[in-house]
Amino acid sequence: MSVDAAALYEVSDATWPAARKWDDGPWTLRDGAGGGKRASAATARGDVTDQDIPKAEAAMKAMGQRSLFMIREGDDALDAMLAARGYDLIDEVALYTAPIGMLTDIPIPPVTCFTIWEPLAIMAEIWAKGGIGAARLAVMGRAAVKTGILNRWNEQPGGVAFAAVHNGVTMVHAVEVLEHQRKVGVAQWMMRAAAFWGAKQGAQHIAVLCATANKPANALYTKLGFTSVGTYHYRQAPQ
């Protein structure tokens, strides 16, 4: 398969799934059940007009969700229409991918990373420190082929991540490193652990999403050999 932006949008949907997703006219709508923007945002299925927007807004209001649209590549017209309606631009995200073999070339030191599902209590605690609570853990639980990753560094917990596979791609989400364990390679080893695990599931590529404002994480993924294949951002209704 060609791992381009369109492919990664699909992989992201499958590996960080909404509680409910359905198509309605020109829109794909998502009930995130509190699981964050990716699991809650509406997306366009093709060309939309300004007259189509109230239908999506009404559906999100009925779910008790603030109106939120994910703007993917090719959605320039929708982006302009929402801007004209006063929607705020938030959270630009880069989509990264690499052949999975690029991250399985170095053996992981013993007792450094463990692939575990269901998450252990310590994993939930580390995620909670990064703002990833029960609703996002429920998102993880909905993915079909998945694992949690626990890192230990200097004989102490170092960080956690979540990985899931769809259509030959392992996508890594929810990377959290404890503050006192940063800048010592914890995130790199977790990404490599995700690659080794994904390869065992038959994946040929590994992918990750990263806010463009997170300069250290973007630098890490570039250093590991990832290539950015696109971006997306959100348009959110003012309060």
C-alpha positions as CSV (number, residue, x, y, z in Angstrom):
1,M,0.0,0.0,0.0
2,S,1.0,3.6,-0.5
3,V,1.4,5.2,2.9
4,D,0.4,8.8,2.1
5,A,-1.6,11.3,4.1
6,A,-5.0,9.7,3.0
7,A,-3.8,6.3,4.1
8,L,-2.7,7.6,7.5
9,Y,-6.0,9.4,8.1
10,E,-7.7,6.0,7.7
11,V,-5.1,4.3,10.0
12,S,-5.6,7.0,12.6
13,D,-9.4,6.5,12.6
14,A,-9.0,2.7,13.1
15,T,-6.3,2.8,15.7
16,W,-7.8,5.7,17.8
17,P,-11.5,4.9,17.2
18,A,-14.5,6.9,18.1
19,A,-17.2,5.3,20.3
20,R,-19.5,5.7,17.3
21,K,-18.8,6.9,13.7
22,W,-21.3,7.3,10.9
23,D,-21.8,9.1,7.6
24,D,-24.5,11.6,7.1
25,G,-24.6,13.4,3.7
26,P,-21.3,15.0,3.0
27,W,-20.0,14.4,6.6
28,T,-18.4,11.7,8.7
29,L,-19.5,12.3,12.3
30,R,-17.9,10.9,15.4
31,D,-19.1,10.5,19.0
32,G,-15.8,10.7,20.9
33,A,-17.3,9.9,24.3
34,G,-14.8,12.3,25.8
35,G,-11.8,10.6,24.1
36,G,-10.3,13.8,22.6
37,K,-10.4,15.7,19.4
38,R,-9.4,13.0,17.0
39,A,-12.2,10.7,18.2
40,S,-14.8,13.5,18.1
41,A,-14.1,15.7,15.1
42,A,-16.4,15.8,12.0
43,T,-14.7,15.4,8.6
44,A,-15.8,16.1,5.1
45,R,-16.4,13.1,2.8
46,G,-15.9,15.3,-0.3
47,D,-16.9,18.7,-1.5
48,V,-19.2,20.6,1.0
49,T,-21.0,23.9,0.8
50,D,-21.6,26.5,3.4
51,Q,-25.2,25.3,3.7
52,D,-23.9,21.9,4.7
53,I,-22.2,23.1,7.9
54,P,-25.3,23.7,10.1
55,K,-26.2,20.0,9.7
56,A,-22.9,18.9,11.1
57,E,-23.1,21.5,13.9
58,A,-26.6,20.3,14.9
59,A,-25.4,16.6,15.0
60,M,-22.5,17.6,17.3
61,K,-24.7,19.7,19.5
62,A,-27.1,16.7,19.8
63,M,-24.2,14.6,21.1
64,G,-23.3,17.3,23.6
65,Q,-20.0,18.0,21.7
66,R,-18.6,21.4,20.9
67,S,-18.6,21.9,17.1
68,L,-15.2,20.7,15.8
69,F,-14.0,19.9,12.3
70,M,-10.8,18.1,11.3
71,I,-9.3,19.9,8.2
72,R,-7.4,17.4,6.1
73,E,-5.4,18.0,3.0
74,G,-7.7,19.1,0.2
75,D,-10.2,20.7,2.6
76,D,-9.1,24.3,1.8
77,A,-12.5,25.4,0.9
78,L,-14.1,24.1,4.1
79,D,-11.2,25.6,6.1
80,A,-12.0,29.1,4.6
81,M,-15.8,28.7,5.2
82,L,-15.2,27.8,8.9
83,A,-12.8,30.7,9.3
84,A,-15.4,33.0,7.9
85,R,-17.8,31.7,10.5
86,G,-15.4,32.6,13.3
87,Y,-14.0,29.1,14.0
88,D,-10.6,29.1,15.6
89,L,-7.7,27.2,14.0
90,I,-6.1,24.9,16.6
91,D,-3.5,22.1,16.8
92,E,-1.7,21.6,13.5
93,V,-0.5,18.0,13.4
94,A,2.1,16.4,11.2
95,L,1.7,12.8,10.0
96,Y,5.0,10.8,10.0
97,T,5.7,7.4,8.6
98,A,8.7,5.1,8.0
99,P,9.4,1.6,6.8
100,I,9.1,-0.5,10.0
101,G,12.6,-2.0,9.4
102,M,14.2,1.4,10.0
103,L,13.3,1.0,13.7
104,T,14.1,-2.7,14.1
105,D,17.7,-2.5,13.2
106,I,18.9,-2.1,16.8
107,P,18.1,-4.7,19.5
108,I,16.3,-3.2,22.5
109,P,18.3,-3.7,25.7
110,P,16.9,-6.3,28.0
111,V,14.3,-5.2,30.5
112,T,13.9,-1.8,28.8
113,C,10.4,-2.1,27.1
114,F,7.5,-4.4,27.7
115,T,4.4,-4.8,25.4
116,I,1.4,-5.2,27.7
117,W,-2.4,-5.2,27.3
118,E,-4.4,-4.6,29.5
119,P,-2.5,-1.6,30.9
120,L,-1.0,-2.0,34.3
121,A,-1.9,0.4,37.1
122,I,1.5,2.2,36.7
123,M,0.8,2.7,33.0
124,A,-2.5,4.3,33.7
125,E,-0.8,6.5,36.3
126,I,1.8,7.8,33.9
127,W,-0.8,8.4,31.2
128,A,-2.9,10.3,33.8
129,K,0.0,12.6,34.5
130,G,0.0,13.6,30.8
131,G,-3.8,14.2,30.8
132,I,-4.7,10.9,29.3
133,G,-7.5,9.6,31.5
134,A,-10.2,7.0,31.5
135,A,-12.0,8.2,28.4
136,R,-8.8,8.0,26.3
137,L,-8.0,4.6,27.8
138,A,-11.4,3.6,26.5
139,V,-10.4,4.8,23.0
140,M,-7.4,2.5,23.2
141,G,-9.6,-0.4,24.3
142,R,-11.7,0.0,21.2
143,A,-8.8,-0.6,18.8
144,A,-8.7,-4.1,17.3
145,V,-5.0,-5.1,17.3
146,K,-3.2,-3.2,20.0
147,T,-0.7,-3.1,22.8
148,G,0.5,-0.8,25.5
149,I,4.3,-0.2,25.9
150,L,5.9,0.3,29.3
151,N,9.5,1.6,29.5
152,R,11.8,1.1,32.4
153,W,15.0,3.2,32.7
154,N,17.5,3.1,35.5
155,E,15.3,0.4,37.2
156,Q,12.4,2.8,37.4
157,P,9.3,3.4,35.2
158,G,10.3,5.7,32.3
159,G,7.3,6.2,30.1
160,V,4.3,4.6,28.3
161,A,2.9,4.5,24.7
162,F,0.1,2.9,22.9
163,A,0.4,1.2,19.5
164,A,-2.2,-0.4,17.2
165,V,-2.1,-1.9,13.7
166,H,-4.4,-1.3,10.8
167,N,-3.9,-2.2,7.1
168,G,-0.2,-3.0,7.5
169,V,0.7,0.2,9.5
170,T,1.6,0.3,13.2
171,M,0.5,3.7,14.5
172,V,1.9,4.9,17.8
173,H,-0.3,7.2,20.1
174,A,-0.2,8.6,23.6
175,V,3.6,8.7,24.1
176,E,4.2,9.9,27.6
177,V,7.6,10.2,29.3
178,L,7.9,11.0,33.0
179,E,9.5,14.4,33.5
180,H,12.6,13.1,35.4
181,Q,13.2,10.4,32.6
182,R,13.3,12.8,29.7
183,K,16.2,13.3,27.3
184,V,17.7,9.9,28.0
185,G,16.3,7.9,25.1
186,V,13.0,6.6,26.7
187,A,10.8,7.8,23.8
188,Q,13.2,6.3,21.2
189,W,13.2,2.9,22.8
190,M,9.4,2.9,23.0
191,M,9.1,3.7,19.3
192,R,11.5,0.9,18.6
193,A,9.5,-1.5,20.8
194,A,6.4,-0.5,18.9
195,A,8.1,-1.3,15.6
196,F,9.3,-4.8,16.8
197,W,5.8,-5.5,18.1
198,G,4.2,-4.2,14.9
199,A,6.4,-6.3,12.7
200,K,5.3,-9.4,14.6
201,Q,1.7,-8.4,13.6
202,G,2.6,-8.2,10.0
203,A,3.0,-4.4,9.7
204,Q,5.3,-3.1,7.0
205,H,5.2,0.6,8.1
206,I,5.2,2.5,11.4
207,A,3.5,5.9,11.8
208,V,3.0,8.6,14.4
209,L,1.1,11.9,14.7
210,C,2.8,14.9,16.3
211,A,1.7,18.4,17.0
212,T,3.9,20.7,14.8
213,A,4.4,22.9,17.9
214,N,6.2,20.0,19.7
215,K,9.7,20.7,18.4
216,P,11.6,18.1,20.5
217,A,9.2,15.3,19.4
218,N,9.4,16.3,15.8
219,A,13.2,16.3,16.0
220,L,13.1,12.8,17.5
221,Y,10.9,11.4,14.8
222,T,13.0,13.0,12.0
223,K,16.2,11.6,13.7
224,L,14.7,8.1,13.7
225,G,14.1,8.3,10.0
226,F,10.4,9.2,9.8
227,T,9.2,11.3,6.8
228,S,6.3,13.8,7.1
229,V,3.7,13.0,4.5
230,G,1.1,15.6,5.4
231,T,-0.7,17.5,8.1
232,Y,-4.1,18.3,9.4
233,H,-5.5,20.8,11.9
234,Y,-8.8,21.6,13.6
235,R,-11.4,24.3,13.3
236,Q,-13.3,24.7,16.6
237,A,-16.3,26.8,17.3
238,P,-15.7,29.7,19.7
239,Q,-17.2,29.2,23.2
